Amino acid sequence: MKIVLLRRKIIMKYILLFLFVFMAISWSDIIDDGIKNVFGPKKELPIYSVDKKEKVIAISFDAAWGADHTLSILDTLDKYNIKTTFFLVKFWAEKYPEMVKEIHKRGHEIGNHSSTHPHMTKLSKENIIKELKGTELLVKKLTGQRTIVFRPPFGDYNDRLIKTCREQGYYVIQWDVDSLDWKSYGVQPVVDKVTRNVKNGSIVLFHNNSKYVEQFLPLILDKLTKQGYKIVPVSHLIYKGEFRIDNTGKQIEIKSK
């Protein structure tokens, strides 16, 4: 009986020792992660919006599939004398080269939206550069100008993407106002979504082939201009000198002393 009890005590000691070691390792990982979060390298962020005192914003159109509404969009923008940014995918530009030229001819900025519309975080640095250069070179061939703003497909980014884009001379652009036009909710929901959420320095996301764009775009432009907003291309909104990006993705200018 004594032998059995002794064995039980030994087994319990080993179990307690195992639990102690396991907990020590777990706490060590938690503490280590905390130290990394506090003292480790800062996470890279794209530009979601820009710190502006004046009422100025940028609106943008992603173009990857279809071009049925693009001329109508350009005509509406002309009517309001507004210039915007169109983020183009290479395969879209290859399919609609004359439309690329027309966008440029009307005075709008052309941004880079990748070559094949992949999840950029899954790519190596080498393949990220290929995605950038494919569209960049085609747009340069069609318009004579190179792209300097890049919007990752699906809004998918990581540190490697942003650092690589910066090395290639790009500003990585997201948005702080999503029109959700691709969900085809109807005209008024898009109008309300945009006009109720826009603020100084906002970047608004639209798609060139959304179902109701010909109806909601004039209403939005009319309302925003009446509210006193000036609408410019993305590269005219952002700062190109010294800047920092806060934890919300807002780009803030660093003024020299």
C-alpha positions as CSV (number, residue, x, y, z in Angstrom):
1,M,0.0,0.0,0.0
2,K,2.8,2.3,0.9
3,I,4.6,1.6,-2.4
4,V,1.4,2.5,-4.3
5,L,1.0,5.8,-2.5
6,L,4.7,6.6,-3.1
7,R,4.3,5.9,-6.8
8,R,1.2,8.2,-6.9
9,K,3.2,11.0,-5.2
10,I,6.0,10.6,-7.7
11,I,3.6,10.7,-10.6
12,M,1.9,13.8,-9.2
13,K,5.2,15.5,-8.8
14,Y,6.0,14.8,-12.5
15,I,2.6,16.1,-13.5
16,L,3.0,19.3,-11.5
17,L,6.5,19.8,-12.9
18,F,5.2,19.3,-16.4
19,L,2.4,21.9,-15.8
20,F,4.9,24.3,-14.3
21,V,7.3,24.0,-17.3
22,F,4.4,24.3,-19.8
23,M,3.0,27.5,-18.1
24,A,6.5,29.0,-17.9
25,I,7.0,28.5,-21.6
26,S,3.5,30.0,-22.4
27,W,4.1,33.0,-20.2
28,S,7.5,33.5,-21.8
29,D,6.0,33.6,-25.3
30,I,3.3,36.1,-24.2
31,I,5.9,38.3,-22.6
32,D,8.2,38.0,-25.6
33,D,5.3,38.9,-27.9
34,G,4.5,41.9,-25.8
35,I,8.1,43.1,-26.0
36,K,8.1,42.7,-29.7
37,N,4.9,44.7,-30.0
38,V,6.3,47.5,-27.9
39,F,9.9,47.5,-29.1
40,G,9.7,45.7,-32.4
41,P,9.7,47.3,-35.9
42,K,6.5,49.4,-36.6
43,K,4.0,47.8,-38.9
44,E,3.9,49.4,-42.4
45,L,0.6,50.9,-43.3
46,P,-0.8,52.2,-46.6
47,I,-2.5,55.6,-47.0
48,Y,-6.2,55.4,-46.1
49,S,-6.8,59.2,-45.8
50,V,-4.9,62.4,-45.6
51,D,-4.7,65.0,-42.8
52,K,-6.2,68.1,-44.3
53,K,-7.7,71.3,-42.8
54,E,-9.4,72.3,-46.0
55,K,-12.4,70.5,-47.6
56,V,-10.5,68.5,-50.2
57,I,-11.0,64.8,-51.0
58,A,-10.1,62.3,-53.7
59,I,-12.4,59.9,-55.4
60,S,-11.1,56.8,-57.2
61,F,-12.4,54.1,-59.5
62,D,-10.9,50.5,-59.6
63,A,-11.1,49.0,-63.1
64,A,-10.6,45.3,-63.5
65,W,-13.7,43.9,-65.2
66,G,-15.9,45.5,-67.8
67,A,-16.0,49.0,-69.3
68,D,-19.7,49.5,-70.1
69,H,-20.1,52.6,-67.9
70,T,-16.6,54.1,-68.2
71,L,-17.4,56.7,-70.9
72,S,-20.5,57.8,-69.0
73,I,-18.4,58.2,-65.8
74,L,-16.0,60.4,-67.8
75,D,-18.8,62.5,-69.2
76,T,-20.2,63.0,-65.7
77,L,-16.8,64.0,-64.3
78,D,-16.4,66.5,-67.3
79,K,-19.8,68.0,-66.5
80,Y,-18.6,68.8,-62.9
81,N,-15.1,69.6,-64.0
82,I,-13.7,67.0,-61.7
83,K,-10.5,65.0,-62.1
84,T,-10.1,61.6,-60.4
85,T,-7.9,58.6,-60.3
86,F,-8.6,55.3,-62.1
87,F,-6.7,52.3,-60.8
88,L,-6.2,49.9,-63.7
89,V,-5.3,46.2,-63.9
90,K,-3.0,45.3,-66.7
91,F,-5.4,42.8,-68.3
92,W,-8.1,45.5,-68.3
93,A,-5.8,48.0,-70.0
94,E,-4.8,45.3,-72.5
95,K,-8.5,44.7,-73.3
96,Y,-9.5,48.4,-73.4
97,P,-6.4,50.3,-74.6
98,E,-8.4,53.1,-76.2
99,M,-10.3,53.6,-72.9
100,V,-7.0,54.0,-71.1
101,K,-6.0,56.7,-73.6
102,E,-9.4,58.4,-73.2
103,I,-9.1,58.4,-69.4
104,H,-5.7,60.0,-69.7
105,K,-6.9,62.4,-72.5
106,R,-9.7,63.7,-70.2
107,G,-7.1,64.7,-67.6
108,H,-7.5,61.9,-65.0
109,E,-4.8,60.2,-63.1
110,I,-4.1,56.5,-63.9
111,G,-3.0,54.4,-60.9
112,N,-1.6,50.9,-60.8
113,H,-3.9,48.1,-59.6
114,S,-1.5,45.2,-60.4
115,S,-1.2,43.0,-63.6
116,T,-3.2,40.0,-62.7
117,H,-5.3,41.1,-59.6
118,P,-3.7,38.6,-57.2
119,H,-3.5,38.6,-53.4
120,M,-0.3,40.6,-53.1
121,T,0.6,39.2,-49.6
122,K,1.1,35.8,-51.1
123,L,3.8,37.0,-53.5
124,S,7.5,37.2,-53.2
125,K,9.3,40.5,-53.6
126,E,10.3,39.5,-57.1
127,N,6.7,38.7,-58.1
128,I,5.4,41.9,-56.5
129,I,7.7,43.9,-58.7
130,K,6.5,41.9,-61.8
131,E,2.9,42.8,-60.9
132,L,3.8,46.5,-60.6
133,K,6.0,46.7,-63.7
134,G,3.5,44.9,-66.0
135,T,0.9,47.6,-65.6
136,E,3.4,50.4,-65.2
137,L,5.1,49.7,-68.6
138,L,1.8,49.2,-70.4
139,V,0.3,52.5,-69.1
140,K,3.6,54.3,-70.0
141,K,3.3,52.9,-73.5
142,L,-0.3,54.0,-73.9
143,T,-0.2,57.4,-72.3
144,G,3.5,58.4,-72.0
145,Q,3.2,58.7,-68.2
146,R,4.2,56.2,-65.5
147,T,2.0,55.3,-62.5
148,I,3.0,56.4,-59.0
149,V,0.1,55.3,-56.9
150,F,-0.7,51.7,-56.3
151,R,-3.9,50.1,-54.9
152,P,-3.5,46.4,-53.9
153,P,-6.3,44.2,-55.1
154,F,-8.7,43.2,-52.3
155,G,-7.0,45.8,-50.1
156,D,-4.6,43.0,-49.3
157,Y,-1.2,44.2,-48.1
158,N,1.7,43.5,-45.7
159,D,5.1,45.0,-44.8
160,R,6.8,43.4,-47.7
161,L,4.4,44.8,-50.2
162,I,4.5,48.4,-48.9
163,K,8.3,48.4,-48.6
164,T,8.7,47.0,-52.1
165,C,6.3,49.5,-53.6
166,R,8.1,52.3,-51.8
167,E,11.4,51.1,-53.3
168,Q,9.8,51.1,-56.8
169,G,8.6,54.7,-56.3
170,Y,5.0,54.0,-55.4
171,Y,2.6,55.3,-52.7
172,V,0.3,52.5,-51.6
173,I,-3.3,53.7,-51.4
174,Q,-6.4,52.3,-49.7
175,W,-9.6,54.2,-48.8
176,D,-11.5,55.4,-45.8
177,V,-14.9,55.6,-47.5
178,D,-16.0,52.5,-49.3
179,S,-19.1,53.1,-51.5
180,L,-19.9,49.4,-51.5
181,D,-21.2,50.0,-55.0
182,W,-20.2,46.5,-56.1
183,K,-22.9,45.1,-53.8
184,S,-25.6,46.6,-56.1
185,Y,-27.8,47.8,-53.1
186,G,-29.2,50.5,-55.3
187,V,-28.7,54.2,-55.9
188,Q,-29.6,55.9,-52.6
189,P,-27.7,53.5,-50.3
190,V,-24.5,54.4,-52.2
191,V,-25.2,58.1,-52.1
192,D,-25.9,58.0,-48.4
193,K,-22.8,55.8,-47.7
194,V,-20.5,58.2,-49.4
195,T,-21.9,61.6,-48.5
196,R,-22.5,60.7,-44.8
197,N,-19.0,59.4,-44.3
198,V,-16.8,61.8,-46.3
199,K,-14.6,64.2,-44.3
200,N,-11.6,66.4,-45.1
201,G,-8.8,64.3,-46.7
202,S,-11.0,61.3,-47.4
203,I,-10.3,58.8,-50.2
204,V,-13.4,57.3,-51.7
205,L,-13.6,53.9,-53.4
206,F,-15.8,53.3,-56.5
207,H,-15.7,50.7,-59.3
208,N,-15.9,51.7,-62.9
209,N,-18.4,49.0,-63.8
210,S,-20.8,49.0,-60.8
211,K,-24.4,48.6,-61.7
212,Y,-25.8,52.0,-60.7
213,V,-22.8,54.2,-61.2
214,E,-24.5,56.3,-63.9
215,Q,-27.3,57.2,-61.5
216,F,-25.5,57.6,-58.2
217,L,-22.3,59.4,-59.4
218,P,-24.1,62.7,-60.4
219,L,-26.0,62.8,-57.2
220,I,-22.9,62.3,-55.1
221,L,-20.9,64.9,-57.0
222,D,-23.7,67.4,-56.8
223,K,-24.1,66.9,-53.1
224,L,-20.3,67.0,-52.3
225,T,-19.7,70.1,-54.4
226,K,-22.6,71.9,-52.8
227,Q,-21.1,71.0,-49.4
228,G,-17.9,72.8,-50.4
229,Y,-15.7,69.8,-51.1
230,K,-13.0,70.1,-53.8
231,I,-12.3,66.8,-55.5
232,V,-8.9,66.0,-56.8
233,P,-6.8,63.0,-58.0
234,V,-5.2,60.9,-55.3
235,S,-1.7,62.0,-56.1
236,H,-2.8,65.6,-55.7
237,L,-4.3,64.9,-52.3
238,I,-1.4,63.0,-50.7
239,Y,1.9,64.5,-49.3
240,K,5.0,63.5,-51.2
241,G,7.6,65.0,-48.9
242,E,8.2,63.9,-45.4
243,F,5.2,62.3,-43.7
244,R,4.1,59.8,-41.2
245,I,1.0,57.5,-41.1
246,D,-0.9,57.1,-37.8
247,N,-2.5,53.9,-36.7
248,T,-5.7,54.7,-38.6
249,G,-3.9,55.0,-41.9
250,K,-4.1,58.8,-42.0
251,Q,-1.1,60.4,-43.7
252,I,0.2,63.4,-41.8
253,E,2.7,65.8,-43.2
254,I,6.0,66.3,-41.3
255,K,6.8,70.0,-41.6
256,S,10.4,71.1,-41.5
257,K,11.4,73.3,-38.6
